[in-house]
C-alpha cells in the first residue's frame, strides 16, 4: 500500500506556509516535495517511519546542495512584506477601480 504523498503548503500550526515565501524558497520547497514523492514511489515506501526518514533524507540533500552551490539557506531568505492573500486583495482592488470603457 502506497502512502499519500501529496504535499500541502497551506497548513496551519507549525507547518510551513507558502503564503509568505519568496520564489527561491518556494522553488526549493517544491523541488524537495517532488523529489521526495518520486523517491517514495520508486522505493515503494509503505510505512510512516520509512516515509518520514525519506522526507528527512531528501530535505537534507536539498539543503546540502543549496549550501554547496553557495545559495542562501531558506531560513536566511528575506520574508516578503505581503503574503499571497494580501497581494490578491490589492490586485482585486486595483482591478475594481479601473473604468471599463
Steps between C-alpha positions, in 0.01 A plus 500: 500500500643838395483795736325818393793728422315811390670800657282783624684828567202695638474325835468676834685447826869418473474396133672709235268740323575602143310827529798690639782335304696661222548323166839349593365336813186384320711343226725318749197378692324379185818325381533326838134394496507364144828314550371350824178389333692334216735324743208375709345352185827356365589341832139385556498645850200365687544603863503834677842461665671427168309785331609743772861385466481546121362853540781583741772357273377677185464827691855468635634442147314800361639717782851363442472583129385856572794544738750338260392732217543802725129573516318662786347255743118525515496625858734785400287619207303821547130465572278689256311787660167377365372148457299363209157582651600864561639535147188342349275742691711797388487383137122453519466849643710646216307311236170605655608865490558500123241658275389265227431705184 
